[in-house]
Amino acid sequence: MTSPSRDRVADVRSVVVTHMLDYQIDSVVPLGEGLDNLAYEVNGELIVRFSKEPDLARRASLV
């Protein structure tokens, strides 16, 4: 069984590859979390955030 943080690292890689096709990913480091988001640093230069809210429509209605 994989850990949740390992699953999120895979999510970070997937999102970056999807939106930045030629971007080489060498490292993904968890930065921390706030009340609403989890943050990751990619290659020491890119920050990727994920909402903790599993229901994106609900999250959008709150913002």
N, C-alpha and C positions, 0 to 999 in steps of 0.2 A: 504494500500500500504506500502511495506517495504522500508526502506531507503537503498541507495547504500552501505553504510558502513555495515549495517546489512547483506545484501546479501553477501558481501565479507567475513564477519565473517563465514557465512555458507560455503562459498567456502574454507576458510582456514580449517575448521573442516573436510570437505569432502576430501580435498587433504591429510591431515595428516592421517585420518582413512584409506584411500586407500593405502597409502605407508607404514604406521606403524601400522599394524593391532592391536597390543596389547597396543598401547600407549593411556593412559588415558588423556583426555583433560579436564582440570579444568577451564582454562581461556584463552581467546584470546583478546589481547589488541592491538589496532592500534598504531604503533610506529611513523608513518609519511610517507612522500612520497618525492621522488626526481623527477627529470625530466622524468625518464623512469619507475619507479617502485613504488608500494605501499608496505609497510612492516608491518608485524604483529608479535607480540611476543606471543608464546604459552607456557603457564605454567611458564613463567619467565626464560625459558631455550632454547627455539627453536625459530629461526627466519624464517618466511615464507615470500617470496616476490612474488608479482604478477606484471607482465608487464602491463603498461597502454595501450600498443599497442594492439588493438583488433585483428589485423591480424598477427598471429604468424609467418606465412611465410614471410611477409614483414619485421617484426622485425628481423628475422633470417638473412635476406639478408642485413640488415643494420649493423649488428654486425661484 
